[in-house]
C-alpha cells in the first residue's frame, strides 16, 4: 500500500468538532504515531478538558485560541498537516488565514469548509441545522461569524485543501458536503471513506489513518 511506504515524518494537528475534544481522536492518534508521525490533538476553548466555560468565550477567535497558540509555537520552517472535523473546519480556516506559511495541507474531514467570497457563517446558514451530541455545551458563534471578515485568498485560499467525504454522515449529509466542495472552489482533492459516519475517527479509524497517510505522502 502506498501510504504504508511513506517515510517522511509529518506533524498532524487534529482539531475536533463542536462539543467534543481531543479525546475523540483516541483511536486515530496512536495509528498515525505507529507510522512514525508526530500527532497533536488539542482541546479548543471550553472543550474537552479545557477549563474555560462556554459563557466566557465571546468570539470564534477566542474559541480557536488553543489552535492559534500551537501554530504560533511551531519551529521556524516546520509545516504541518491540519485536520479539522465538523465545525473544526472553520477553526482550520482561521489558522490557514493567519499562518498559511506553516501549513502544507489542510484536510476537511466532513467539515464546514468556507470560501473567500462570503462571510464565514455562510456555510452554516444555508438551510442547515447542525445536530450535535452535547458532551459539553457549545456554540456555533453564528452572530460573530456573520460579522467577521471574509477569509482571504492570500491566506486561507493559498493553502492546499483536501476534503474527506463520509458517505453515511447524517449530521452533515453527503449532499451538503459536496455542495461545500463546489461552493468553496480550489479544493485540490476529494477523498471518500465508504461506510463512515460523522465520527469517522471512531467508526473507521484505520481507513481514516490510511487516508491521511496517503494525503501526507502526496501533498507534503
C-alpha positions as CSV (number, residue, x, y, z in Angstrom):
1,X,0.0,0.0,0.0
2,X,1.4,3.4,-1.0
3,X,0.6,5.0,2.3
4,X,2.4,2.3,4.3
5,X,5.6,3.1,2.3
6,X,5.7,6.7,3.4
7,X,9.0,7.6,5.1
8,X,8.8,11.3,5.6
9,X,8.0,12.5,9.1
10,X,4.8,14.5,9.3
11,X,3.3,16.6,12.1
12,X,-0.5,16.2,12.1
13,X,-2.6,18.6,14.2
14,X,-6.1,17.3,14.9
15,X,-8.9,19.7,15.5
16,X,-12.2,18.4,16.9
17,X,-15.7,19.5,16.2
18,X,-18.4,21.2,18.2
19,X,-18.9,20.0,21.8
20,X,-16.1,17.4,21.6
21,X,-12.4,17.5,22.4
22,X,-9.0,15.9,21.9
23,X,-10.4,12.7,23.3
24,X,-12.4,11.9,20.1
25,X,-9.1,11.2,18.2
26,X,-8.0,8.5,20.7
27,X,-8.2,5.7,18.1
28,X,-6.6,7.6,15.2
29,X,-3.7,9.3,17.1
30,X,-1.8,6.0,18.0
31,X,-2.4,4.7,14.5
32,X,-0.6,7.7,12.9
33,X,2.1,7.6,15.6
34,X,2.7,4.0,14.8
35,X,3.8,5.1,11.4
36,X,6.4,7.4,12.9
37,X,4.5,10.7,12.7
38,X,4.0,13.4,15.3
39,X,0.4,14.0,16.3
40,X,-1.0,16.9,18.3
41,X,-4.7,16.5,19.3
42,X,-5.8,19.7,21.2
43,X,-8.8,20.9,23.1
44,X,-10.3,24.1,21.9
45,X,-11.5,26.7,24.4
46,X,-14.3,25.3,26.7
47,X,-13.9,21.9,25.1
48,X,-12.7,18.5,26.4
49,X,-10.7,19.2,29.5
50,X,-10.0,22.8,28.7
51,X,-11.1,24.6,31.9
52,X,-12.8,27.6,30.3
53,X,-16.6,27.8,30.2
54,X,-18.5,28.5,27.0
55,X,-20.0,31.5,28.7
56,X,-16.5,33.0,28.9
57,X,-15.9,32.7,25.1
58,X,-17.2,35.7,23.3
59,X,-15.9,35.2,19.8
60,X,-14.9,32.4,17.4
61,X,-11.3,33.6,17.6
62,X,-11.4,33.2,21.4
63,X,-12.7,29.6,20.9
64,X,-9.8,28.9,18.5
65,X,-7.0,30.4,20.7
66,X,-5.6,26.9,21.7
67,X,-5.0,26.1,18.0
68,X,-3.5,29.5,17.3
69,X,-1.1,29.1,20.2
70,X,0.0,25.7,18.8
71,X,0.5,27.3,15.4
72,X,2.4,30.2,16.9
73,X,4.8,27.8,18.8
74,X,5.8,25.8,15.7
75,X,9.6,26.0,15.0
76,X,10.7,28.2,12.1
77,X,10.4,26.2,8.8
78,X,8.1,23.5,10.1
79,X,5.0,22.8,8.1
80,X,2.1,20.8,9.5
81,X,-1.0,18.9,8.2
82,X,-4.1,20.3,9.8
83,X,-7.1,18.0,10.1
84,X,-10.4,19.6,11.1
85,X,-13.6,17.7,11.8
86,X,-17.1,19.2,11.5
87,X,-17.1,22.7,12.9
88,X,-13.4,22.3,13.2
89,X,-13.2,23.2,9.5
90,X,-13.8,26.8,10.5
91,X,-11.0,26.7,13.1
92,X,-8.7,25.4,10.4
93,X,-9.7,28.3,8.1
94,X,-8.8,30.8,10.8
95,X,-5.4,29.2,11.3
96,X,-4.9,29.0,7.5
97,X,-5.6,32.7,7.1
98,X,-3.1,33.7,9.7
99,X,-0.4,31.0,9.3
100,X,-0.5,29.9,5.6
101,X,3.3,29.5,5.5
102,X,3.2,27.0,8.4
103,X,0.6,24.6,6.7
104,X,1.4,22.2,4.0
105,X,-2.1,20.8,3.7
106,X,-5.5,21.3,5.3
107,X,-7.8,18.3,5.5
108,X,-11.5,18.9,6.0
109,X,-12.9,15.7,7.4
110,X,-16.7,16.0,6.7
111,X,-16.1,19.6,8.0
112,X,-17.5,23.0,7.3
113,X,-15.4,24.5,4.5
114,X,-15.8,28.2,3.8
115,X,-15.0,30.2,0.7
116,X,-13.4,33.6,0.3
117,X,-16.5,35.3,-1.2
118,X,-19.0,35.0,1.6
119,X,-18.9,35.6,5.4
120,X,-17.5,32.7,7.4
121,X,-21.1,31.9,8.7
122,X,-22.3,31.3,5.1
123,X,-21.7,27.5,5.0
124,X,-23.6,27.0,8.4
125,X,-26.5,29.2,7.5
126,X,-27.5,27.6,4.2
127,X,-30.8,25.9,5.3
128,X,-28.9,23.6,7.5
129,X,-29.4,22.7,11.2
130,X,-26.4,21.2,12.9
131,X,-27.2,18.2,15.0
132,X,-24.8,17.8,17.9
133,X,-24.1,15.4,20.8
134,X,-23.9,17.7,23.8
135,X,-20.9,16.3,25.5
136,X,-20.2,19.9,26.7
137,X,-22.3,23.0,25.9
138,X,-21.2,24.6,22.7
139,X,-21.8,27.5,20.4
140,X,-21.8,27.9,16.6
141,X,-20.8,31.6,17.1
142,X,-23.1,32.5,14.2
143,X,-23.5,36.1,15.1
144,X,-19.8,36.6,15.4
145,X,-19.0,34.7,12.2
146,X,-21.7,36.7,10.3
147,X,-19.8,39.9,11.1
148,X,-16.3,38.6,10.7
149,X,-14.1,39.4,7.7
150,X,-14.1,37.0,4.7
151,X,-11.3,34.6,4.7
152,X,-8.6,35.8,2.3
153,X,-7.2,34.4,-0.9
154,X,-3.7,35.2,0.2
155,X,-4.1,33.3,3.5
156,X,-6.8,30.7,3.5
157,X,-7.0,30.4,-0.2
158,X,-3.3,29.8,-0.7
159,X,-3.2,26.6,1.4
160,X,-3.7,23.2,-0.3
161,X,-7.2,21.9,0.7
162,X,-8.3,18.3,0.8
163,X,-11.9,17.3,1.6
164,X,-12.7,13.8,3.0
165,X,-16.3,12.8,2.3
166,X,-18.1,10.4,4.7
167,X,-21.0,9.0,2.9
168,X,-23.0,7.8,5.9
169,X,-22.8,11.1,7.8
170,X,-26.3,12.1,8.8
171,X,-25.1,15.2,10.7
172,X,-23.5,16.8,7.7
173,X,-25.1,14.8,4.8
174,X,-23.0,13.8,1.8
175,X,-25.1,16.1,-0.4
176,X,-24.2,19.1,1.8
177,X,-20.6,18.0,1.9
178,X,-20.4,18.0,-1.9
179,X,-22.2,21.4,-2.0
180,X,-19.5,22.9,0.2
181,X,-16.8,21.5,-2.1
182,X,-18.4,23.1,-5.1
183,X,-19.1,26.4,-3.2
184,X,-15.6,26.7,-1.8
185,X,-13.7,26.2,-5.1
186,X,-10.0,25.4,-5.2
187,X,-10.2,22.0,-3.5
188,X,-7.1,20.1,-4.6
189,X,-8.5,16.6,-4.0
190,X,-11.7,14.9,-2.7
191,X,-11.3,11.6,-0.9
192,X,-14.1,9.4,0.3
193,X,-14.4,6.9,3.2
194,X,-17.1,4.4,2.4
195,X,-19.4,3.5,5.3
196,X,-18.1,6.2,7.6
197,X,-20.5,8.2,9.7
198,X,-20.0,11.7,11.1
199,X,-17.4,10.5,13.6
200,X,-15.1,8.7,11.1
201,X,-12.2,8.8,13.6
202,X,-14.3,6.4,15.8
203,X,-16.2,4.4,13.2
204,X,-13.4,4.0,10.6
205,X,-10.1,4.9,12.3
206,X,-7.9,2.6,10.2
207,X,-9.4,3.8,7.0
208,X,-9.1,7.4,8.1
209,X,-5.5,6.8,9.1
210,X,-4.7,5.3,5.7
211,X,-6.4,8.2,4.0
212,X,-4.4,10.8,6.0
213,X,-1.1,9.0,5.3
214,X,-1.9,9.0,1.5
215,X,-2.7,12.7,1.7
216,X,0.6,13.5,3.6
217,X,2.6,11.3,1.2
218,X,1.1,13.1,-1.9
219,X,0.8,16.7,-0.7
220,X,3.6,17.4,1.8
